[in-house]
Amino acid sequence: MITPRIEINLDKIAHNARILKNLYSSKGIGIMCSTKVVCGDSKIAKVLIDSGIKTLADSRISNIIKIYNAKINAQLVLLRTPLISQAELVVKYADISLNSEISVIKKLSKFAQKYNSIHKIILMVELGDLREGIMPSDLEDTIEEVIAMQGIEITGIGTNLTCFSGIEPDDEKMEQLSLIVKNIREKFNLTLEVVSGGNSANYNWFISTKDVGEINNVRLGESVFMGCEALYSKPIPELFTDAFTLITEVIESKIKPSVPYGTIHKDAFGNIPKFNNRGLIRRAILGVGLQDVLVSGLTPMLDIEILGATSDHVIIDCKNTELKVGNEVKFNLNYGALLAAMTSSYVTKLYV
């Protein structure tokens, strides 16, 4: 069978989606499922919809278009602030987009009028993680400008935490967002159907909080696909953590020294490698590399050790495992490794 490949267990993904949907709805919170880590894969998107998910979200408009063209019956949300050069595509293919820049919203308004449509937006508010978001002190002025634009409807307020600076979405942050939403509703008489409190990092807050306040939405990717929360990467009860498996094969297996011999300089990626002297070891080379996957995010299922990687190779210490040329080696992946492997055209995707 072709390697390297990702084996994708659709039943496990469906199970995770159903469990999370029911879990969050128990406190009145709906979920958008982020498909960015699977690059808008249409087969996976259909499984999510069949599992009861109504809204799919992605950070790339090309992935949104892929899902749209597959005729998946879902509300489509663009997660990343739209590129102003892609504003027309956003209006044509996304039902909702997350926004933080007036200049971009003006461009969306222009194309919404061109197509005689209403484009819904969620205004993102900065609460400390310092990625996208309008500063709270500027939010009211921004809303006043947006309300005057034709073809644009403010359907919600959201925030993003953890992804860039690792800031925890705790009770204090969620209460702050809830207060902002209450004030905006009162001042501008806006319904604000969506109050999006964050992402898979919100799980611990959700489980522990006694009052979710105004929060009625979260954007989940890692929880659905990896079966874990995003703050500590701890498994969520009842979820599968092995819906994806990376499989590659041995292309060389030899007894060699554990330490290079000669004058050491920088490697192909500008790093000066360091090695532990273990004497002679069985070193195997696998037919996968940094061009295919984030190697640091791989966990081998066998008792072997990853020694390092180049563009096209992963070098391992076989330890006591007998590996021959042509043998397959399996790995679990973290979120970053899965993102890279799903994005790589060199990694075959196999649905099981």
C-alpha positions in Angstrom: 0.0 0.0 0.0 1.2 3.5 -0.8 3.2 5.4 1.9 3.4 7.8 3.4 -0.3 7.9 4.1 -2.8 9.2 6.6 -5.5 6.6 7.6 -8.6 8.5 8.5 -11.2 6.8 10.6 -14.5 8.4 9.7 -16.6 6.6 12.3 -14.4 7.9 15.1 -14.7 11.4 13.8 -18.5 11.0 13.6 -18.5 9.7 17.2 -16.5 12.6 18.5 -18.7 15.2 16.7 -21.9 13.7 18.2 -20.5 13.5 21.7 -19.3 17.1 21.6 -22.5 18.4 20.1 -24.5 16.9 22.8 -22.1 17.9 25.5 -22.0 21.6 24.6 -25.7 21.8 23.9 -26.3 20.7 27.5 -25.4 24.2 28.5 -27.0 25.9 25.5 -23.8 26.3 23.4 -23.7 25.4 19.7 -20.6 24.4 17.8 -19.0 25.4 14.6 -16.7 22.6 13.4 -13.5 24.0 12.0 -12.3 21.9 9.0 -9.0 23.8 8.5 -6.8 21.0 9.9 -8.3 18.6 7.3 -8.1 21.2 4.6 -11.9 21.3 4.0 -12.0 17.6 3.1 -15.4 17.0 1.6 -15.8 13.4 2.8 -15.0 14.5 6.4 -17.3 17.5 6.0 -20.2 15.2 5.0 -19.5 13.0 8.0 -19.7 16.0 10.3 -23.0 17.2 8.8 -24.4 13.6 9.1 -23.4 13.7 12.7 -25.6 16.7 13.5 -23.2 19.6 12.9 -24.9 22.4 11.1 -22.1 24.9 10.7 -18.7 24.3 9.2 -15.9 26.8 9.5 -12.5 27.2 7.8 -9.7 29.8 7.7 -9.1 29.4 4.0 -11.6 30.5 1.4 -10.3 27.8 -1.0 -11.4 25.2 1.5 -14.8 26.9 1.9 -15.2 26.8 -1.9 -14.3 23.1 -1.9 -17.0 22.3 0.6 -19.5 24.6 -1.3 -18.8 22.8 -4.6 -19.2 19.4 -2.9 -22.8 20.6 -2.2 -22.5 19.9 1.5 -25.6 21.2 3.2 -24.0 23.4 5.8 -23.8 27.0 6.9 -20.2 28.1 5.9 -18.1 30.4 8.0 -14.7 31.9 7.2 -12.7 31.9 10.4 -9.8 34.0 9.4 -10.3 37.8 8.8 -10.9 37.9 5.1 -8.0 38.9 2.8 -9.2 42.2 1.2 -8.2 40.8 -2.2 -10.6 37.8 -1.6 -13.6 39.9 -0.5 -15.7 39.0 -3.5 -15.0 35.2 -3.0 -16.0 35.5 0.6 -19.3 37.1 -0.2 -20.0 34.5 -2.9 -19.1 31.4 -0.9 -19.2 32.1 2.8 -22.5 32.8 4.7 -20.6 34.4 7.6 -17.1 35.7 8.1 -15.1 36.8 11.2 -13.9 40.4 10.9 -11.9 43.0 12.7 -11.0 45.6 10.0 -13.3 48.3 8.8 -11.6 48.5 5.4 -12.3 44.8 4.8 -15.9 45.1 5.9 -16.4 48.0 3.5 -15.1 45.8 0.6 -17.5 43.0 1.7 -20.3 45.6 1.7 -19.4 46.6 -1.9 -19.6 43.0 -3.2 -22.7 42.2 -1.1 -24.4 45.0 -2.9 -23.1 43.8 -6.3 -24.7 40.4 -5.7 -27.8 41.8 -4.1 -27.1 39.7 -1.0 -26.7 40.1 2.8 -23.3 39.0 4.1 -23.3 38.3 7.8 -20.3 39.1 10.0 -19.1 38.3 13.5 -17.0 41.1 14.9 -14.0 39.8 16.8 -13.0 41.5 20.0 -9.5 41.5 21.5 -9.4 40.1 25.0 -5.6 39.6 25.5 -4.3 36.9 23.2 -3.2 39.6 20.7 -4.1 37.9 17.5 -7.2 39.3 15.6 -9.7 41.5 17.3 -11.0 45.0 17.8 -9.9 46.7 21.0 -13.0 46.9 23.3 -12.6 50.7 23.6 -13.0 50.9 19.8 -15.9 48.5 19.4 -18.8 50.9 19.6 -17.3 53.2 17.0 -16.7 50.3 14.7 -20.3 49.0 15.1 -21.7 52.5 14.3 -19.7 52.5 11.0 -20.7 48.9 10.1 -24.4 49.5 10.8 -24.4 52.2 8.2 -23.1 49.8 5.5 -25.4 48.2 3.0 -25.4 44.5 2.5 -23.7 43.7 5.9 -25.4 42.3 9.0 -23.7 42.0 12.3 -24.8 38.6 13.4 -22.5 38.2 16.4 -19.5 39.0 18.6 -16.6 36.7 19.2 -13.1 36.4 20.6 -10.1 34.2 20.1 -7.8 33.1 22.9 -4.9 30.6 23.4 -4.0 30.2 19.7 -1.2 32.8 19.6 -0.2 33.8 23.1 -1.7 30.9 25.1 -4.1 33.1 27.1 -6.6 30.9 28.9 -10.4 31.4 28.2 -11.3 31.4 31.9 -14.4 32.7 33.7 -12.9 36.2 33.8 -12.5 36.4 30.0 -15.9 34.9 29.3 -17.6 37.3 31.7 -15.8 40.2 30.1 -17.1 39.0 26.7 -20.6 38.6 28.1 -20.6 42.1 29.5 -19.5 43.5 26.2 -22.3 41.7 24.4 -24.9 42.9 26.9 -23.8 46.5 26.5 -23.8 46.3 22.7 -27.2 44.7 22.6 -28.6 47.5 24.8 -27.0 50.4 23.0 -27.5 49.3 19.4 -30.6 47.1 19.8 -28.8 44.3 18.0 -29.9 40.7 18.4 -26.4 39.2 18.1 -27.4 35.7 17.5 -23.9 34.3 17.8 -21.6 35.0 20.8 -18.5 32.9 20.1 -16.4 32.4 23.2 -13.5 30.6 21.5 -12.2 27.2 20.5 -11.2 23.8 21.8 -9.2 25.6 24.5 -12.6 26.5 26.1 -13.4 23.0 27.2 -12.0 23.3 30.8 -13.9 26.6 31.2 -17.1 25.0 29.9 -16.8 21.9 32.2 -16.1 23.9 35.3 -18.2 27.1 34.9 -21.6 27.4 36.6 -22.8 30.1 34.3 -21.9 30.4 30.6 -23.3 33.9 30.5 -24.0 35.1 27.0 -21.7 32.6 25.3 -23.7 30.4 22.9 -21.1 29.2 20.5 -17.6 27.7 20.3 -15.4 26.9 17.2 -14.1 23.3 17.6 -11.4 21.6 15.5 -8.9 20.0 17.7 -11.5 18.5 20.1 -13.4 16.9 17.2 -10.4 15.5 15.3 -7.9 14.8 18.1 -10.3 14.0 20.9 -8.6 16.4 23.3 -8.8 19.9 24.7 -6.3 22.5 23.5 -4.8 24.0 26.8 -3.1 20.9 28.0 -3.8 18.4 25.2 -5.6 16.2 27.7 -8.0 13.6 26.2 -11.7 14.4 26.6 -13.7 11.6 28.2 -15.6 9.3 25.7 -13.7 10.7 22.7 -11.3 8.9 20.4 -7.8 10.3 20.2 -6.7 8.1 17.3 -9.0 9.0 14.4 -5.8 9.7 12.3 -2.7 7.6 11.9 0.4 8.4 9.9 2.0 5.3 8.2 5.3 5.3 6.5 7.9 2.6 5.6 11.5 1.7 6.2 13.8 2.6 3.3 17.1 1.7 5.0 17.9 -0.4 8.1 21.6 -0.8 9.2 23.9 -1.0 12.2 25.7 2.3 12.4 27.4 4.5 15.0 25.1 6.7 17.2 27.4 9.7 16.8 28.5 11.2 13.5 32.2 11.3 12.7 33.9 14.3 11.2 33.6 18.1 11.7 30.0 19.1 12.5 28.5 22.2 10.9 24.9 23.4 10.5 22.4 20.9 9.1 20.1 21.5 6.1 17.8 23.7 8.2 20.5 25.8 9.8 20.7 23.9 13.2 23.8 22.5 14.8 22.7 18.9 15.8 23.7 17.2 19.0 24.0 13.5 19.6 24.3 11.1 22.5 26.9 8.4 22.3 25.0 5.0 22.5 27.6 3.0 20.7 26.5 1.0 17.7 22.7 1.0 17.1 20.3 -0.1 14.4 19.4 3.0 12.6 16.5 3.0 10.3 15.4 5.6 7.8 11.7 6.2 7.1 10.3 7.5 3.8 8.7 10.7 5.2 10.2 14.0 6.2 9.8 17.6 7.2 8.3 18.4 3.8 5.4 16.0 4.7 4.8 16.4 8.4 5.8 18.2 11.6 8.1 15.5 12.8 8.2 16.9 16.4 4.5 16.2 16.6 4.8 12.5 15.9 4.5 9.7 18.5 5.6 6.3 17.4 3.4 3.3 18.2 6.4 1.0 18.4 9.2 1.1 20.9 11.5 3.2 18.8 13.0 6.7 19.1 13.0 9.5 16.5 16.6 10.8 16.3 16.0 13.6 13.8 14.7 14.4 10.3 15.5 16.0 7.0 13.2 17.2 4.2 12.5 13.6 3.0 13.8 11.3 5.8 13.0 10.5 9.5 15.9 8.7 11.2 15.1 6.5 14.1 16.8 4.3 16.7 15.1 0.9 16.4 16.1 0.0 19.9 14.9 -3.6 20.4 12.4 -3.5 17.5 13.3 -5.6 14.5 12.6 -3.4 11.4 13.5 -4.3 7.8 13.3 -2.5 4.6 9.7 -2.3 3.5 8.2 -2.6 7.0 5.5 -0.1 7.8 5.8 2.1 10.9 2.8 3.9 12.4 2.6 7.2 14.3 0.0 9.1 16.3 0.0 12.8 15.5 -0.6 16.0 17.4 -2.6 18.9 15.9 0.4 20.5 14.2 1.5 17.3 12.7 -1.9 16.5 11.4 -2.3 19.9 9.9 1.0 19.5 8.0 0.3 16.0 6.9 -3.2 16.8 5.6 -1.8 19.8 3.8 1.0 17.9 2.1 0.2 16.6 -1.4 2.9 13.9 -0.8 0.9 12.2 1.9 -1.9 9.9 0.6 -5.3 10.2 2.4 -7.0 6.8 3.0 -10.5 6.6 4.6 -11.1 3.6 6.8 
